[in-house]
Amino acid sequence: MTYANGAAQTLSYDLAGNVVAETDAEGNAKQYQYDNVNRLIAVVDELDGKTTYTYDALDNIAKVTDVLRQVTSYTYDKNGNQSPGNTSNTFVYDTSDIRVVVNSNGDVITVILNRR
């Protein structure tokens, strides 16, 4: 895909139609990995690292492990609806010593520069 400003994004697909590689307009690359039933199991970002996904017996996402090795678990009710959980925040530091606050859903809610 080429944008109006001339920047291009490139996507590569496997035979099942899954995106297996992406290069964005800045040249950053990601690789996408799938299991034998075409569920996304990992995204490998050359800048940030690897995020992995695991599934329950009903193909719902059960656990996500992000690039900071923070694990977010998901549960579902008998109808397959995601169950609400308690929200808690986790403070982690990335490799540049930047404090990142992540809630229990895996969402980054703030980034705080460490001013030591």
Secondary structure as GFF3:
##gff-version 3
##sequence-region A 1 116
A	DSSP	beta_strand	10	13	.	.	.	ID=ss1
A	DSSP	beta_strand	19	23	.	.	.	ID=ss2
A	DSSP	beta_strand	29	34	.	.	.	ID=ss3
A	DSSP	beta_strand	40	45	.	.	.	ID=ss4
A	DSSP	beta_strand	49	55	.	.	.	ID=ss5
A	DSSP	beta_strand	61	65	.	.	.	ID=ss6
A	DSSP	beta_strand	71	73	.	.	.	ID=ss7
A	DSSP	beta_strand	89	93	.	.	.	ID=ss8
A	DSSP	beta_strand	98	103	.	.	.	ID=ss9
A	DSSP	beta_strand	108	113	.	.	.	ID=ss10
###
